[in-house]
Amino acid sequence: MIEYIVSESLDDRIIERAVSFLNNGSIICFPTNTSWVLAASPFSMQAVKTFTI
């Protein structure tokens, strides 16, 4: 499932939501100044396997 969370500025609700996704083994994607970053919890084998080629 893909869920989009779009916000002009980060606040505690957005950060808590991202942490919730990570704790549930999901992957999050967020923008930086020059590109997009994928992130996952290193403690979630399910999420880590997603990055394995």
N, C-alpha and C positions, 0 to 999 in steps of 0.2 A: 504494500500500500504506500502510496506517495501522498504526503500531506504538505501543503505549502503554507509557510508562515512568513508573511511579508510585513516588514515593519520599517518605518523610516528611521527609527532609533531603537536601540536595545533598551529594554527595561527588565525588571525582575521576572515578569511573566514570561517573556520570550526566553530568557536564560533558563528558567525552571522547566519550560517545555522542552528545550533542547536537551537538558540533563535527563529528563524523563525518557526521551527517545533513546539516548545513549544507554541508560540503565536497563532498558527493555531489549537491548541487543540490536537496535536500529542504527542506521547510518544517517548522518546529517551532512548537509552541504551548505556552505556559507561563503559569501564573497569576501575577497580581500581587495586591496587597492588595484591589483593587476590580474587576478585570476579567481577561480573558485576552488575551494578546498573540500575534500571529503574527509570526514572524521568518524571514528568508531571507538568504542570502548575496547581497550586491549584485554579486558577481562571477559569479554563475550566471544566465545569460540565461534558462534554463528556469524557475528559481524566480521571477525578476523578472516574467516574462510571466504567471505564475500570478496575480499581484496586479493585472495590468492589466485594466481593464474594457473 
